[in-house]
Amino acid sequence: MALADPAGCAKGSEDNNPFPDIIELNVGGQVYITRHPTLVSVPGSLLWEMFTQKDTRSLARDSKGRFFVDRDGFLFRYILDYMRDQQLVLPEHFPERGRLQREAEYFVLPELVKLLAPKLSEQNSLGDDPCHSDPEELSPGGDTARSLASAALPGAASGGPGGSSAAGAEGRRAGFITIGYRGSYTLGRDSQTDAKFRRVARIMVCGKTSLAKEVFGDTLNESRDPDRPPERYTSRYYLKFTFLEQAFDKLADAGFHMVACNSTGTCAFAHEQTDDRIWTSYTEYVFYRE
């Protein structure tokens, strides 16, 4: 039986990379699969130091043997994108710029830190085309929206009973919030007084995320969006309470005024042998703040 050449084995362990070409990472519970050259593409970075070691035993692993990094799993996708080609283009109106800059500092990526340094109001992506920021700038139709709101609320511009003063509105962000809910009731054939209403099961909130959080705070339930990335606008929030008046009070306290409402409904027979009908409706109330 031929024996293996010890010198050849030693040479192989010295020259060969101890890491496989395809590497699985567990970053804050999010699994990423990438190539080893990608992770060492920026010399001096934290990932470069981790994956140029000769002994892999010092690196943390999860229960499935994947290399574990205890950082934000969502934001790491942008770190990995930058490692691939040293360029990064963020989604439009990306709200996590400050946190991503902190992640770039942790992973020792100084050039990425510089790219993330400009304020949101000056640049919202790392491409060549600047775009307006979400908190600071209004949409191109903002003037039209303000005109419509002023027409609907005569006292808004003058600080009268229908609106707030200029001093009180200073520093507030303008925008729309839409409140919606579904309702149903059963109507008998004898009289409308037989209608049996069901309570409001859920109040939906649509609009700019920053405005919704400002108005409703801890009463805003985000469990319908557990895995979705942050967006400038959302229609997937709902409130933890089910009283429309409470939602209206919170909007009024924050300086919002109702400018429009609409409702749609459908009808179906409750039983084949009776004339009882079930009406189902969806109603929306649109609020605006200058």
Disulfide bonds with the S-S distance in Angstrom:
none
